[in-house]
Amino acid sequence: MTKQASIRAIAVDGGGTQCRIACVTSAGRETVIKGAANAFSDFEGTVQVINTALAELGERLAVPVHQLASAPTYLGLAGVVDSRIAENLRHALPFSTVKIEDDRPASISAALGTADGVVAHCGTGSFFASQQNNVQRFVGGWGPVLDDIASARWMGCRLLSLTLYAYDGLVDKTSLTKHVFTKYKSAAAMVDFANEASPSELGQLAKLVTQFEQQKDTTAMEIITDGAALITDTVLKLGWHNQPICLTGGLAPHYAPYLPADMQPCVVEAIGEPIDGAVELAVAFSQEVNQ
């Protein structure tokens, strides 16, 4: 970083697949990308990922970590489901002036800006949000055990379930279920994997579903159809009526063609990525602090 450039804010966007940390300076922005950061399912791992990313950011900018950590900082992290987790993060991380929220506000800001609309985020986990007249409402995002409908983790679990149903003769075998059974070699191995796997590891199986859907595999198409139905139901319950629908996360483009015909024309691209929303919120927080 040049002597003329000053640090304005630090922004962190963390999810079940990756964590991005950005330093906003008067000269621009520097971003570091690391692994998963879910404060609920892996608190210690999240702290380690953020500290590692912060150290790398300091190296790139030739700035001591303590100087970066003294800047106004906004953290938008998956798994911040209550104030207790936020407070634990506040004590575990080196930031002196920090605002901590879950990852949803940054995502909706990046997706819609200030426009009215609905967001369906389907990455490793999932959540839904509406924005009407600058009022935001969030639903879901309660984690892999109780929620995360239509997420990559949900898709992976559904694939394993249908493969076991095919093994039991309850549903027809398809190329996809045969592929999965060959991959794990036994039903017991599938059960063992599902019991031990992280949400991210289960989410990796979603790639098989989207790959085989391109080949018109009926199991893959059933899973994506079911996921799209869950998205549709939730969006309608959020009060959607011919407004923009932004599908974010890695699975977004795969669900779009399976939405109802009246919804499909309303699907719009996100304005930016979640880290962009986190940066916007970090700058706003910095302005608040410095007033």
N, C-alpha and C positions, 0 to 999 in steps of 0.2 A: 504494500500500500504506500502510495506517495505521501510525503509529508503534508501536502496540501489537503489530502482526503481525510475527512473526519468520520468517525463511526456514528451513525444515527440510531441504529436499532439492530437487534438480532431477532430472527424469526425461525421457529422450528415447526415443521409439519411431520408428525410421526404416525405411521399406520402399521398394519399387520404385515406388510411386505417390505417397506423401506421407510427411512427417516431422512428428511432433508433439513439442513440447517443453513440459513443464509445470513450473511452480514450485509446490512444496507449502509453504504457510505455515501458521502457527498459526491463521490466519483462513479458510483454504480453499485453493483451487487456481486458478491462472491458466494457460491453455493457448494456445499459438500453433501454427498449422498452416501448413506450407510444402510445397515440392515434394519430389520423390523424393530418397531418401538411401540409396544402396547403396554401401557402402564398398569393395566389390570392383570393380564395374563402372565406378564413377565416384568415385574417392577425393576428388579436388579439389572436385568438385561437392558431395559430401556435407559436406565441411568448410565450404564456403561456405554451404550451406543451414542448417547448425546455427548458425554464427556469425550469420547474418542473423536467424534465429529468436530467438537469445539476445538480440540487440540490441533486437528488437521487444518481447520480454518485459520487458526492462529499462525501455523507454519506458512500457509499460503500467503497470508497478508503480512507476515513478519511482525506480528503483534502479540505480546504476551497474553496468555489465556485470561489472566486476571483483569486485563484491560477490556477484553471482549465481554467478559462476564459482568463488568460494571455498567455496560450499556443497557438501556431499557430493552427488555426481552419479552416476546410473546411466544408462548408454547401452545400449540394446538395438537394434542396427542390422543390417539385412540386409547380407550380404557380409562379415561378420567371420568368415572361415573359418579363421583361424589366429591365433596370438599375435603374429605379425609385423604384421598389419594393425591389431590392437588397440594395439600399441605405437606404431605410426606415428600413429594417431589421438590417442593420449595426448600425443604431442609436438606435433601440429598444432593441437589445440584448447586453449582457455584454462583448462580446469578443473584445479584443483589437487588435488582429492581425488576420484578417479573410478574407477568399475568399468565395464569395457567387455565386453559379450558380443554374440553374434548376437541376432537378434530372436525366436528361438524360445522361450527361457524365459519372457519376458514374455507371449508369446501363449498358452502353455499355462496359465500362472497366471491370465490373464484369462478363458480359456475354461472351465476346470474348477474353479478354486479349488484346494481340497485333495482333491477327489473323484477316485476312480479313473475311468479312461476313456481314450478315444483322440481325438486331434485330427487332422483333415486340413485343412490350411490351403492354400487355392487362391486367391491373389491374383495380382498380376503374376508372382510366383514361387510356389513351393510347398514345403512340407515336411510331415512327419508326425511325430507324437509319441504316446507312451503314458505314462500315469501310473498306477503301481500301488504302493500302500502308501507314497506319498510319494517313490517312486523314478521318475525321469523317464528316458525313452529317446527319442532323436531320430534320425530317418532322413531323408535327402533334404536339400533346401536347398542343393544344390551349384552352383546358378547356371544360367543359360540355355543354356550350351553343352553341358553334360553331364547336366543334370537338369531340374528344374522340371516334372515330369510333371503333367498336368491343370491347369496354371496358365493364366492368361490369355494369356501369351506362347505357351505350347504350343498353346492353342486357335487363336490367330491364325496360327501357322505351319501347323497342320493345315488350316485353312481355305484358305490360299493353295495348299497342296499339292493338295488335292482340286479346287480351281478349275483348276489346271494339268492335272490328270488328266482333268477334263472337257473342257478345251480340246484335249487329245490324243485324245479319244474313248475313253479307258479306262474311264470311269464316266459315268453319265447326268448331263446338265446339269439343274440345279434352279434355282428362283428365286434362291436364295442365290448359287450359282456364277455365274449370269448377272449378278447385281447386282455382284459383286466384279469380274468381268471388265470390266463397263462402267465401274466406278469407276477402274480402272487403265489401261484402254484397250488394253493389250497384255500378252502374256505376259512380254516383256522388262522392261516397267515393274514388273511384280510381282516379278520376280527382283531387279531393282535395289533396289526398296524393301526386300525381305527382307534383302538383303546389308548395307544401310546403317542399317536401323531399330534403335532401342534396344528393349530388352525391353518398356518401357512403351508405345512406339509400336506394337509388334506386339500387345501386350495390348489395345489399343483395339479391335482387330478382333473380340475376343470379344463385344463388344456386338452386333455383327451376328449372330453365332451364336445368342446367347440371344434376340434379337429375332425371328429367322426360325424358331427352335424353337417359339415361340408359335404360328406359322402352320403347324406340322407339316411344315416343310421337311425332306426326308429327309437332306440333307447335314448340316444343323444337328443333327438328331437323332442321326445317326451319330457326329458329333464328341463330343457330350455323352455318348452311350452308351459310347464308347471311353474317355473321361475317367473316367466312373463305374467302369468295369471296372478301370482302373489304381488308383483309390482303393480299391476293394474288395480287390484283390489285396494292396495294401500294408497295409491295416488288418488283414487276416487274418494276414499275416506278422508283424505286431506283437503277435500273440497275442490279438486281440479275441475275446471270447466273451460275447455278450449284455450288454455294458457300454455306458454312454453313449458316443455318437459325436458329437463337436462339429465341424461343418463351418464353418470360418471363412474370411474373405476374401470378396471381391465375388462369386465364382462359387458360393459355398456353396448358396444356395437353388435354383440351377438343377440341381445334381447330385443333390440329395436324392431326387427322384422316380425316378431311374434306378438307385438302389442296389437290391440284392436285397431281396426282401420281408421276410426275417428281420432285416435291418439297419434298415429304415426306421422301425420303432417305437422304435428306440434313439437316433435322432437327436434331440439336444437343442440348445437355444439356448445361446450363450455367456453366461456370467455377466456379462462386461463386454467392453470393447474392449482391444486391446493396450496402449494408453497407460495404462489402469487397472492392468494387470499391471506395466508399467514403474514406475508410481508406487508400487505395493506393494513392489517390489524396491528402489526408491530409498529409501523410508522404512526398510526393513530394513537397507539399507547404512548409512544415516545413524545408526541405533541402534548398529550394529557399531562405527562410527568413534568415536562419542561415549561408548562404554562405558569 
